[in-house]
Amino acid sequence: MSFLSISIYMMSTILGRDAFFMERGKTPEAIHTLSIMLKALRAIRYLALPPLLKEGLGDSDFRVLDVLLDKGPMPVNALGPQVDLNPGSVSVAVDRLYKKGLVSRVESESDRRVRTVSLTEKGRRVFVPIFRQHAALIKRVFQDVSPEEQRKLEEVLERIAKRAEELSEEEGHP
């Protein structure tokens, strides 16, 4: 159980479920909204992960291939923050994908510590159909959300992310 899940559980236990979670018609509590966001993300992940696993890709493998497909070749150290993986985890994911022939690694001639990762032709051939299936599945998840609602949701989530990043910097978190 994640720290956040434990925190939500403890707060609802301490304050009482009715005091903690929003009652219909009342102003929503931020923690309740976060709980709903996490529930939606868990449900989407639960739906989307099994097809990836069936194709032999884990979540981190998918994220690495997705970024490489979208942004092109990049150094391993730049890839980690893009896919929300620490340096060790991104190296393990890249190694796994390299062994499958889906990515290549090229050492920089000027700095041997820098390795640039890119999709191989095989990686592109294998990943593009997987990505298209994934995108179609996610589109089905959002089928009951209008384009206007989706744009508004994106705007709100971007504001929340920006504020959380600002607070993180203020608090001195890396």
N, C-alpha and C positions, 0 to 999 in steps of 0.2 A: 504494500500500500504506500502510495507516495506521501510525502510530507504535506502537500496541499490537501489530499484526501483526509489525512489524519486531522489536520487543522480544522477543516469543515466539520468533520464528525465531532471533534471535541467542542467546538463552539456551539453546535446545535445541541449537544448534550448539556453543556453548562447553562446556556441561555434558555433552553427549552425549544423544541422544534417550532412551535407557533411563534415565539418571539424572534427566532432566528430567520426562518423562511417567510417569504412574503405571503400575506393573505390576499385573496382576490380583491382587486379594487384599490389596494394601498400602493404607495410609492415603492417600487422595487428596491431591494437592498443590493448593493454592489456584489456582495458575496453570493447572493442567490443567483444573480446574473452570471457570475463566474461559474457557479455550479452547473447552470444550464449549458454554458459554452463548453465546459469539459465533458458533460454528458453527450452533447452532439459530436464532439471530436472523438470520444471513445466509440460511439456507435458507427461513425464513418470509418474509423480505423478497423473495427471489428468486421465491417463489411468489405473493406478494400484490401486488407492484408492477405487473406487466404488465396485469392487469385495470384498474387505476387509470389507467395510461397510455393504455389503449385508450379510456377515458372522457374523456381530455383533462386529467387531473389528475396532477400530480407528487406526490411524497411530501410536500413541505412544504405544497402546496395541500390535500392530504387532511388533514394534521394541523391546519391552521388551521380548515378547515370542521368537523372533528370536535369541536374545542374549542368553537367557536361554537354548534354544535348542542347540545352537552352543557351548557355553562355560560351561554350567552346572550351578549348584546352585552358588549363590553369594550374598553377603550382599547388602542390598538396597542402601547403600551409594556408593558402587562400581558400581552398575548397572546404576545409573544416568549418569555418564560421558560416559559410553558405548553406551547409547541410546540418548545422547544429550538432556537430560531433567534435569531441576533443581530439587533439593531435594523434593520440594512440589509436582511438577508434576509427578515425578516418584512414589511417595507415593500414589497419587491419581490413577495412572495407575495400580499399584500393588493391591491396594484395590479393584478396579473394576474387575481385573482378579481373585482375591481371591474370591469375591462374586460369580463369575461364576464357581468357582471350577477348574480353569485352572492353578492356582499356589498355592503353600503353603508358609506359612511364619513361620519360627521357630526362637524363641528368643535364643540368645546365653546364655548358662548357666553361663559363666564367665562375660559377660557384657550385661545386659538387654537392653541396647540401641541399640545393634546390632541385626538385624533380617536378616536371610538368606532366600532368595526367591528361589524356584525351581519349575519346571514344575511338575504338578501332572500327574498321568497316564491319566486322562481325558484330561488334557491340551495337552499332547503329542498326544493322539488320535484325538483331535479336530484340533490341529495346524499343524501337519505334512501334511495332505492333502491340507490345505490352503496354506502352504508354497510351496508345490510342484506346485500348480496351479500358484502361484505368480511367482515362478522361471521360469515356462514355458512361462508365459506372457512376462517376462523380456527378455527371450531368443529370443522371436519373435521380440522384439524391436531391438535387436542387430543382427538380421539375415543378414542385409546388411553390417555388419562390419566383416572383416576377423579376424581370430584368431591373426594374426600378428598385425593388426591395434588395436585390443582390448588390446593386451599386451602393445603396445606403448602408447595407451591412459592411461592405468593404470600407467605406468611409469611416464608420464608427469603429471598426476593429483597428484601422490604421491609427486613429486618434488614441485609442486605448494603448496600442503598442508604443506609440511615440511617448505618451505620458509615462508608461512603465519604464521605458529606457531613460527618460529624464530623471525619474525618481531613483533609478538604479545608479546613475552617475552621481546624483546628490548624496546617496548613501555610501558611495565609494565602492560599489560592487563592480567586479570586472565585467 
